[in-house]
Amino acid sequence: QVQLVESGGGLVQPGGSLRLSCAASGSIFSINAMGWYRQAPGKERELVATITSRGSTNDAESVKGRFTISRDNAKNTMYLQMNSLIPEDTAVYYCNVQGRSLERPHGYNYWGQGTQVTVSS
């Protein structure tokens, strides 16, 4: 069984910052890539940023220059540093892990439970 634990969400004023974390544990033994997605009410889930095991990153145009994705391979943990937050960033943020586990040794996409980020005055 694979567990993804997300934390760091909350309420912040425009211009503020938050740092999200996602820790993978359990039967997973290899992580190829990790990413953050978000979903606002009434909208489809969309990509925020991804990072490979080599450290290569890809950010959505809407967050470039404001968000920074990173990972600690030794800890199986991914982070999203969010600066200069705007109301449009309000959404549930989901951790995604592309990895291999005892149950799925050929690879699988795992999802966290989501953490709410609200940017409001």
C-alpha positions in Angstrom: 0.0 0.0 0.0 1.2 3.5 -0.9 0.5 6.6 1.1 0.8 10.2 -0.1 0.5 12.7 2.7 0.0 16.3 1.7 0.3 19.3 4.0 0.8 23.1 4.0 -2.4 24.4 2.6 -4.4 27.1 4.2 -5.8 30.7 3.9 -3.5 33.4 2.8 -3.9 37.0 1.6 -3.0 38.0 -2.0 0.7 38.5 -2.3 1.4 36.0 0.5 3.3 32.7 0.3 2.6 29.0 1.2 4.8 25.9 1.0 3.1 22.6 0.2 4.6 19.2 1.0 3.9 15.7 -0.3 5.5 12.7 1.3 5.3 9.2 -0.2 5.6 6.2 1.9 4.6 2.5 2.2 5.3 -0.1 -0.5 6.6 2.3 -3.1 10.2 1.6 -3.9 10.9 3.8 -7.0 9.6 7.3 -8.0 10.1 8.4 -11.5 8.3 11.8 -11.4 6.2 13.8 -9.1 3.8 16.7 -9.7 1.3 19.1 -8.4 -2.2 19.5 -9.9 -5.0 21.8 -8.8 -8.8 21.9 -9.2 -10.9 24.9 -8.6 -14.7 24.6 -8.1 -16.5 23.7 -11.3 -13.2 23.3 -13.3 -11.1 20.4 -14.5 -8.0 19.4 -12.7 -5.0 21.1 -14.2 -1.2 20.7 -14.1 0.7 23.1 -11.9 4.2 21.8 -12.0 6.1 18.5 -12.4 9.6 17.3 -11.5 11.5 14.2 -12.6 13.9 12.1 -10.6 16.7 14.0 -12.5 15.4 17.3 -11.3 13.9 18.5 -14.6 10.9 20.7 -14.0 7.9 21.9 -16.0 5.6 24.7 -14.8 2.3 25.9 -16.0 2.5 29.3 -17.7 0.2 30.8 -15.1 2.6 30.0 -12.2 6.0 30.6 -13.8 8.1 33.0 -11.8 5.9 32.6 -8.8 5.9 28.8 -7.9 8.9 26.6 -7.5 8.7 22.8 -7.4 11.4 20.7 -5.8 12.0 17.2 -4.4 14.1 15.4 -1.9 14.7 12.0 -3.3 16.1 10.6 -0.1 12.9 11.5 1.7 10.5 10.7 -1.1 9.1 14.2 -0.6 8.1 16.9 -3.0 7.5 20.6 -2.3 5.8 23.5 -3.9 6.9 26.9 -2.8 4.1 29.4 -3.8 4.9 33.1 -3.7 3.0 36.2 -4.9 -0.3 34.3 -4.5 -3.3 35.6 -6.3 -7.0 34.8 -5.9 -6.9 32.7 -9.1 -4.6 30.3 -7.3 -7.5 29.3 -5.0 -8.0 25.5 -5.5 -7.6 22.1 -4.0 -4.0 21.1 -4.7 -3.2 17.4 -5.4 0.0 15.6 -5.2 0.7 13.1 -8.0 3.5 10.4 -8.0 4.5 8.3 -10.9 6.3 5.3 -9.2 6.6 1.6 -8.7 5.3 -0.3 -5.7 5.1 -3.9 -4.5 1.5 -4.0 -5.8 2.3 -2.2 -9.0 5.9 -3.0 -9.9 5.5 -1.8 -13.5 4.5 1.7 -12.5 1.4 3.6 -11.4 0.0 7.1 -10.9 -0.8 7.7 -7.3 -2.8 10.7 -6.0 -2.9 12.4 -2.6 -6.1 13.4 -0.9 -5.7 17.1 -1.7 -5.0 20.2 0.3 -7.1 23.4 0.1 -5.4 26.7 -0.8 -7.5 29.8 -0.5 -6.2 33.2 -1.5 -8.5 35.9 -0.3 -8.6 39.3 1.3 
